[in-house]
Amino acid sequence: MKLINAICALLLFIWISFFAPFVSMPYEYIFLLVMTVLFSIMLIFNFKFKELIFDKQDMPLWIFLFTMAGGLINITDRPVAYHHFLSFILPIPLIYYFAKLAFREEYGVLILRGICAASLLVCVLGVIEFITQENFIYRGIFNNIFYDVFKGVRMMSTQIHPAALGTYLAAVFPLALALAFKEKNPLLKLFSIFSAALILLCVILTFSRGALLGILMAVSTMLFFIFGRKNAFFILAAALLALVITVEVSTLLAYYSSRVFGRFGVQCLFDPSIYLRKINRFMSMWDILKDHPLFGLGFGHYRIFFSSYLPNLTGGTALLEKVSDCVYITLLTETGFIGFGGFVFFIFFLFKRIWIKAVSFSRREDGLLLLSFLSGFVGIFGAFLTYDVLYWTGPLCLFWAYAGILSSLSR
């Protein structure tokens, strides 16, 4: 039965890698129904399911979900709010508990191999797309409104948008590194090293600043736990050095080769207009919270109230761009102090359990599995700063799947 659980965990990651980003209603409900059936089967054959489901350590999650439900109280556009709640909030406990129950540490290497194989295929499809400037998925199967904007310029692969693809790759990169350390077979070790290298290359080809920040945070987290707190200063210095080198090389490539490298270059990273846009959205948060302190604007309502709280930006901002470009601002303004507090409460206690478990390992290699998922999880938090990660199906599923796995590993 444990092997079946591991296969279910792999099926979840296959769904996230290839289908979740562009499968909409009603197929998304079909997927959730299939997950529910598989979850029920796992529960039947798992004699400790009560300990997993009714774990007191998950109380913060339920507090978070109930407080998030409060976002339906004060809403202006009910269809928008209900859509966001059904698509991005209601699936959370199913994804979280499915991953928590399906993941088995004794099959950790098998699951890592499956995830690396899936991510490798995503990367191969992305490289083909980048070279040929065509993606057969969006050209003839599924509609993608971003396809003509980014094809041949920034890689999208199976994740609809370069930022979403970058988040996915930044999250799985530490898993490939961990697999490279764990593999004993030379061919399998070579496979994991190749996977990690290709993932890193594809992160660059997404030209997503959030993904770049995410992968730096993920790798820094791994190094911090591997080399200890005493070397924290050197780890930070190494991360800053890697960032400086990336910026310098990108600046040169933007000048001599392709302009898109400028997204990582000096001119773009130090463009005042980028930070002014962020500051304006950040400042609008306080006005929103004054008017809607407890439950916020309601799910998906930041875009609806954009013109009211940012009138100076309304004229030159397209509808798709009327977002906060930051998960923290989105959660705080759309769910208020109560909903955001529930989220922070849940994440704090999850990280507390992970920390207690991580420092208990007598050997570093014993905690490598936990560390790899933790690093990927931290990488997603880096992407939180640059766009609305949790309103994209693929990254949403990945985030809560990682949360479930980390909850299981930190028991």
C-alpha positions in Angstrom: 0.0 0.0 0.0 2.9 2.4 0.7 4.1 1.9 -2.9 0.6 2.8 -4.1 0.7 6.0 -2.0 4.1 6.9 -3.6 2.5 6.4 -7.0 -0.3 8.7 -6.1 2.2 11.3 -5.0 3.9 11.0 -8.4 0.5 11.3 -10.2 -0.1 14.6 -8.3 3.2 16.0 -9.5 2.5 14.8 -13.1 -0.8 16.7 -12.9 1.0 19.8 -11.7 3.7 19.5 -14.3 1.6 18.9 -17.4 -2.1 19.5 -16.9 -3.0 21.8 -13.9 -1.9 25.1 -15.5 -4.3 24.9 -18.6 -7.1 22.6 -17.5 -10.1 24.7 -16.5 -13.6 24.0 -15.4 -15.2 21.4 -15.6 -12.1 19.3 -16.0 -10.5 20.7 -12.9 -13.5 19.4 -10.9 -13.0 16.0 -12.5 -9.4 16.0 -11.4 -10.5 17.0 -7.8 -13.0 14.2 -7.9 -10.4 11.7 -9.0 -8.1 13.0 -6.2 -10.9 12.5 -3.7 -11.5 8.9 -4.8 -7.8 8.1 -4.6 -7.6 9.9 -1.2 -10.5 7.9 0.1 -8.8 4.6 -1.0 -5.6 5.6 0.8 -7.5 6.5 3.9 -9.2 3.0 3.9 -5.9 1.2 3.8 -4.1 3.6 6.2 -4.7 2.6 9.8 -3.1 5.8 11.1 -5.3 8.2 9.0 -6.8 9.7 12.1 -3.4 10.8 13.3 -2.8 12.4 9.9 -6.1 14.1 9.4 -7.0 15.0 12.9 -3.4 16.1 13.8 -3.5 19.0 16.3 -0.5 20.4 14.4 -2.8 21.1 11.5 -5.1 23.3 13.6 -3.5 26.5 12.2 -4.4 25.2 8.7 -8.1 25.0 9.6 -8.0 28.3 11.3 -6.5 29.7 8.1 -9.2 28.1 5.9 -12.1 29.3 8.1 -10.6 32.8 8.2 -10.2 32.7 4.4 -13.8 31.8 4.1 -14.6 35.1 5.7 -13.5 36.6 2.4 -17.0 35.8 1.1 -18.7 38.0 3.6 -17.8 41.5 2.2 -17.8 41.2 -1.6 -18.9 43.4 -4.4 -18.7 41.0 -7.4 -20.0 37.7 -6.2 -19.2 35.6 -9.4 -15.6 36.7 -9.2 -15.3 36.0 -5.5 -17.0 32.6 -5.7 -14.8 31.6 -8.7 -11.6 32.5 -6.8 -12.8 30.7 -3.7 -13.8 27.5 -5.5 -10.7 27.5 -7.7 -8.0 28.7 -5.3 -9.2 28.2 -1.7 -11.5 25.2 -1.6 -9.0 22.7 -3.2 -6.3 23.6 -0.5 -7.2 21.0 2.1 -7.6 18.2 -0.5 -4.2 19.0 -2.1 -2.5 19.4 1.3 -3.8 16.2 2.9 -3.5 14.2 -0.4 0.3 15.1 -0.5 0.7 14.6 3.2 -0.9 11.1 3.1 0.6 10.0 -0.2 4.2 10.9 0.5 6.2 8.2 2.1 9.8 8.9 3.2 11.0 5.4 2.5 10.0 6.0 -1.2 11.5 9.4 -1.2 14.2 8.7 -3.8 11.6 7.1 -6.1 9.4 10.2 -5.8 12.4 12.5 -6.4 13.3 10.5 -9.5 9.7 10.8 -10.8 9.6 14.6 -10.1 13.0 15.1 -11.8 11.9 13.1 -14.8 8.7 15.1 -15.1 10.6 18.4 -14.7 13.2 17.3 -17.2 10.4 16.7 -19.8 9.0 20.1 -19.0 12.4 21.6 -19.7 12.9 19.7 -22.9 9.5 20.9 -24.2 10.5 24.4 -23.1 13.9 24.3 -24.9 12.2 23.0 -28.1 9.7 25.9 -27.8 12.4 28.4 -27.3 14.5 27.3 -30.3 11.6 26.7 -32.7 9.5 29.6 -31.4 6.5 27.2 -31.5 4.6 25.3 -28.8 2.3 22.6 -30.1 0.2 22.8 -26.9 -0.8 26.4 -27.3 -0.8 26.4 -31.1 -3.4 23.7 -31.5 -4.7 22.2 -28.3 -5.2 24.8 -25.5 -5.7 28.5 -25.9 -3.1 30.7 -24.1 -3.5 34.5 -24.2 0.2 34.9 -23.4 1.5 32.7 -26.2 1.9 35.3 -28.9 3.5 37.7 -26.4 6.2 35.4 -25.1 6.8 32.7 -27.7 10.5 32.6 -28.8 11.3 35.3 -26.3 10.6 33.9 -22.8 10.1 30.2 -22.1 6.6 29.0 -21.1 6.6 25.2 -21.7 3.6 23.6 -20.0 3.0 26.3 -17.4 1.1 29.0 -19.4 3.3 31.9 -18.4 7.1 32.4 -17.9 6.7 33.5 -14.3 4.7 30.4 -13.4 7.2 28.2 -15.2 10.1 29.9 -13.4 8.4 29.3 -10.0 7.9 25.6 -10.8 11.5 25.2 -11.8 12.9 27.1 -8.8 10.8 24.8 -6.6 12.0 21.5 -8.1 15.7 22.6 -8.6 16.6 21.7 -4.9 15.0 18.3 -5.4 17.3 17.5 -8.4 20.3 18.6 -6.3 19.2 16.3 -3.4 18.8 13.4 -5.8 22.3 14.0 -7.1 23.6 13.5 -3.6 21.4 10.5 -2.8 21.9 8.5 -6.0 24.5 5.7 -5.8 24.2 4.4 -9.4 26.5 6.5 -11.6 24.0 6.7 -14.5 21.2 7.8 -12.2 23.5 10.3 -10.5 24.4 11.7 -14.0 20.7 11.9 -14.8 20.0 14.0 -11.7 23.0 16.3 -12.3 21.9 16.8 -15.9 18.3 17.5 -14.7 19.6 20.1 -12.2 21.7 21.8 -14.9 18.9 21.9 -17.4 16.4 23.2 -14.8 18.9 26.0 -14.0 19.3 26.9 -17.7 15.5 27.0 -18.2 15.1 29.2 -15.1 17.3 31.7 -16.9 15.3 31.3 -20.2 12.1 32.2 -18.4 13.7 35.6 -17.7 11.6 35.8 -14.6 13.0 37.9 -11.8 10.8 36.1 -9.3 12.3 32.8 -10.4 15.8 34.2 -10.1 15.1 35.4 -6.6 13.4 32.1 -5.8 16.3 30.0 -6.9 18.8 32.1 -5.0 16.7 31.8 -1.8 16.3 28.0 -2.4 20.0 27.4 -2.8 20.9 29.7 0.1 18.5 27.7 2.3 20.2 24.5 1.4 23.6 25.9 2.0 22.6 27.4 5.3 21.4 24.0 6.7 24.3 22.0 5.1 27.1 24.3 6.3 25.5 25.6 9.5 24.7 29.0 11.0 28.4 29.8 11.6 28.8 30.2 7.9 25.7 32.2 7.3 27.7 35.3 6.4 29.7 33.5 3.8 26.5 31.9 2.3 25.0 35.4 2.1 28.1 36.7 0.5 28.1 33.9 -2.0 24.5 34.5 -2.9 25.2 38.2 -3.5 28.2 37.4 -5.6 26.2 35.0 -7.7 23.6 37.7 -8.1 26.2 40.3 -9.1 27.7 38.0 -11.7 24.3 37.2 -13.1 23.5 40.9 -13.4 26.8 41.7 -15.0 26.7 38.8 -17.5 23.1 39.6 -18.4 23.9 43.3 -18.9 26.6 42.3 -21.4 24.4 39.8 -23.2 21.6 42.4 -23.4 24.0 44.8 -25.1 25.7 42.4 -27.5 23.2 39.6 -28.0 19.5 39.7 -27.1 17.6 42.5 -25.4 15.5 40.1 -23.2 18.6 39.5 -21.1 18.1 43.0 -19.9 15.5 41.8 -17.5 18.3 40.5 -15.4 20.6 43.4 -16.3 21.6 46.6 -14.5 19.4 48.9 -16.6 16.2 46.9 -15.8 16.9 46.0 -12.2 17.7 49.6 -11.3 14.9 51.1 -13.4 13.0 53.4 -11.0 9.7 52.9 -12.7 9.6 49.2 -11.7 10.0 50.1 -8.0 7.7 53.1 -8.2 5.0 50.7 -9.5 5.6 48.4 -6.6 5.7 51.3 -4.1 2.3 52.6 -5.4 0.7 49.2 -4.9 2.2 48.8 -1.5 1.0 52.2 -0.4 -2.5 51.5 -1.7 -2.6 48.6 0.8 -3.0 50.9 3.8 -5.9 52.8 2.2 -7.6 49.4 1.5 -7.1 48.1 5.0 -8.5 51.3 6.5 -11.7 50.7 4.6 -11.8 46.9 4.8 -9.6 45.8 7.8 -11.1 42.5 8.9 -12.0 40.5 5.7 -10.5 42.7 3.0 -11.9 43.5 -0.4 -12.9 39.8 -1.2 -11.2 37.2 -3.4 -10.2 38.6 -6.9 -11.3 42.1 -5.9 -8.0 43.9 -6.0 -8.4 44.2 -9.8 -12.0 45.4 -9.4 -11.0 48.2 -6.9 -7.8 49.0 -8.7 -9.2 52.2 -10.2 -10.6 53.4 -6.8 -7.4 53.0 -4.8 -4.8 53.7 -7.6 -6.5 56.3 -9.8 -3.2 57.7 -11.0 -2.3 54.4 -12.6 -5.7 53.5 -14.1 -5.2 55.2 -17.5 -2.0 53.5 -18.5 -2.7 50.1 -16.9 -4.3 47.2 -18.9 -6.9 45.1 -17.1 -4.6 42.1 -16.8 -2.0 44.3 -15.1 -4.3 45.7 -12.5 -2.9 43.4 -9.9 -0.6 43.8 -6.9 2.2 41.7 -8.3 2.8 40.4 -4.8 1.1 37.5 -2.9 1.6 39.2 0.4 -0.2 42.4 -0.7 -2.9 40.4 -2.5 -3.7 38.2 0.6 -3.7 41.2 3.0 -5.9 43.4 0.9 -8.3 40.7 -0.3 -8.7 38.7 3.0 -7.9 41.4 5.5 -6.1 41.0 8.8 -8.1 38.0 9.7 -7.4 35.9 6.6 -3.8 37.0 6.3 -3.3 36.4 10.0 -4.5 32.8 9.5 -2.1 32.3 6.6 0.9 33.6 8.6 -0.2 31.6 11.7 -0.2 28.4 9.6 3.2 29.1 7.9 4.9 30.1 11.2 3.9 26.8 12.9 4.8 24.7 9.9 8.3 26.3 9.8 8.7 25.9 13.5 8.1 22.1 13.2 10.4 21.9 10.3 13.2 23.7 12.2 12.8 21.4 15.2 13.0 18.4 13.0 15.9 19.7 10.9 18.2 20.4 13.8 17.5 17.0 15.3 19.3 15.1 12.6 22.7 13.7 13.7 23.9 13.4 10.1 23.2 16.0 7.3 22.4 13.3 4.8 19.5 12.1 7.0 17.7 15.4 6.6 18.4 15.9 2.9 14.9 15.0 1.8 13.3 17.4 4.2 15.8 20.1 3.3 15.2 19.7 -0.5 11.5 20.2 -0.1 12.0 23.0 2.4 14.4 24.8 0.0 11.9 24.5 -2.9 9.1 25.8 -0.6 11.3 28.8 0.3 11.9 29.4 -3.4 8.2 29.7 -4.0 8.1 32.3 -1.2 10.7 34.3 -3.2 8.3 34.3 -6.2 5.6 35.6 -3.9 7.3 39.0 -4.1 6.8 39.4 -7.9 3.4 38.1 -8.9 0.1 36.6 -7.6 1.5 33.0 -7.3 -1.5 31.5 -5.5 -3.9 32.7 -8.2 -2.2 30.4 -10.7 -3.3 26.8 -10.6 0.1 25.1 -11.2 2.1 27.1 -8.6 -0.9 26.9 -6.2 -1.0 23.1 -6.3 2.8 23.0 -6.0 2.8 25.2 -3.0 0.2 23.3 -1.0 1.6 19.9 -2.1 5.0 21.0 -0.7 3.3 22.2 2.5 1.6 18.7 2.9 4.9 16.9 2.2 6.8 19.1 4.7 4.1 18.5 7.3 4.5 14.8 6.8 8.3 14.9 6.9 8.4 17.2 10.0 6.2 14.9 12.1 
